[in-house]
Amino acid sequence: MDRSVDIAIVGGGIVGLAHAYMALRKGYRVVLFEREQFAVGASVRNFGLVWPIGQEPGVMFDRAMRSRKHWQEIADAAGFWINNNRSLHLAYHDDELSVLEEFMRLYKEEAYECTLLPASKVASVSPVVKEDGLLGGLLSETESTVYAREAIRTIPHYLVERYGLILRFGHVVTEITLPNVKTARETWTAQRVYVCSGADFETLYPTHFDQHQVTKCKLQMLKAVPERPVSIGPTLCAGLTLRHYAAFSRCKSLPALDKRYDALSETYKRHGIHVLLGQNAAGELIIGDSHHYSLTVEPFDLEPVTDAILDYLSTFAELGKLTITERWNGVYPKLPGATELVLHPDENVTVVTCLSGAGMTLSFGLAEEHLAGL
Ligand SMILES: Cc1cc2nc3c(=O)[nH]c(=O)nc-3n(C[C@H](O)[C@H](O)[C@H](O)COP(=O)(O)OP(=O)(O)OC[C@H]3O[C@@H](n4cnc5c(N)ncnc54)[C@H](O)[C@@H]3O)c2cc1C
């Protein structure tokens, strides 16, 4: 076969797929290499949340909203599930309510689509919210959910059928010397390459990462089914999440909340725990997570961390007895203080990585920007 393309993509996670999608839509001939037989990286291990509310206003929120539009389009066209179910940040303490109120004041001119609900209105939005002690909730209209493993494994085949993507699963790219792109079995020629290899800094261009403070973050996750089937409504979270996302970082009321949680338990900060409750089309609950940072990732999951996640979940969601059906961990690359790392190690080679905990939220928008420049 003709092994020459306009664009080669390394990596079949969301970053690689988003770049492939944008390139194909512009009419380029594209090959995508994925070392595994099907994607098993961060992109299938996450909550599947498209989460603009976590992004700072301006460039990042806009990028997230453009991504969300592309998620809707590709889900409709490829036929996988997407739920525009929104998000609800719950407040049970005065300091949590203060952060939500300040957020509303601070960003009233920005594009967030939020309403601060009194406690009496929250129950009508989600039947599982714990009402005891509830002070209010920030309802945001802009969040969507996909079932990550379904979406990420459907998209490549849709791109083959709809746009003629050339798919090379089971092919590790071992060397790029343009125009040559080599795998263990084949050599292709390409005009341009996007390296979207996630947390793999070791195989391609390893020395280019040395000057950046990149690290890896391991997160513990689980899937559970509730005693009785229930639709949770919006994706739920509470006070701990307010100290996790950039959108709330400018709130002057945040340090008081931070301090109270640190005094309450050092476990949360030590293990980077904040808790999101998501749900897939089958009604299963996706629950997490924790954050442990190191360049080499410990394979061992910590049961006390899972216990702490479930304990915190029970402070804001009433789900009855949960049966845990899956536990796993995921790893994403992280560049502290940055939203992504884009390198150009050679002419016409672009490395796109370190989207941290927001790759599902930002990748389509970022890829659109990259391909717009061609
Ligand atoms: C537990 C967890 C929960 C998260 N929740 C969310 C969320 O709800 N919302 C959100 O926006 N983000 C979330 N994230 C972040 C998001 O999942 C990541 O930012 C995103 O998946 C990164 O995508 P990627 O394509 O860079 O990496 P990956 O999905 O890891 O893909 C990289 C791919 O490259 C392949 N590869 C590597 N090297 C080579 C090579 N040399 N040749 C061929 N193939 C290669 C790998 O096999 C892999 O499949 C979460 C992350 C985790 C871990």
The ligand as an ORCA input file, in Angstrom:
! r2SCAN-3c Opt
* xyz 0 1
  C      -8.279      8.980     36.400
  C      -8.340     10.142     35.472
  C      -9.490     10.920     35.418
  C      -9.558     12.000     34.541
  N     -10.736     12.650     34.368
  C     -10.857     13.575     33.379
  C     -12.121     14.133     33.070
  O     -13.155     13.722     33.591
  N     -12.153     15.145     32.173
  C     -11.040     15.593     31.524
  O     -11.123     16.543     30.761
  N      -9.847     14.984     31.714
  C      -9.736     13.987     32.614
  N      -8.546     13.374     32.816
  C      -7.399     13.756     31.989
  C      -7.446     13.097     30.622
  O      -7.830     11.754     30.740
  C      -6.053     13.221     29.982
  O      -5.654     14.579     29.944
  C      -6.080     12.696     28.540
  O      -6.665     11.430     28.496
  C      -4.684     12.645     27.967
  O      -4.812     12.133     26.668
  P      -3.544     11.667     25.840
  O      -4.045     11.342     24.489
  O      -2.467     12.700     25.991
  O      -2.986     10.403     26.616
  P      -3.396      8.859     26.557
  O      -4.850      8.660     26.617
  O      -2.584      8.187     27.607
  O      -2.937      8.407     25.117
  C      -1.595      8.328     24.709
  C      -1.502      7.143     23.775
  O      -0.252      7.155     23.105
  C       0.155      5.815     22.935
  N       1.612      5.843     22.686
  C       2.571      6.334     23.514
  N       3.771      6.256     22.920
  C       3.577      5.712     21.693
  C       4.440      5.378     20.606
  N       5.757      5.627     20.650
  N       3.901      4.810     19.494
  C       2.572      4.563     19.430
  N       1.705      4.857     20.433
  C       2.209      5.442     21.544
  C      -0.234      5.168     24.235
  O      -0.326      3.751     24.122
  C      -1.565      5.829     24.518
  O      -2.683      5.087     24.027
  C      -8.439     12.320     33.713
  C      -7.287     11.533     33.783
  C      -7.237     10.445     34.617
  C      -6.011      9.599     34.638
*
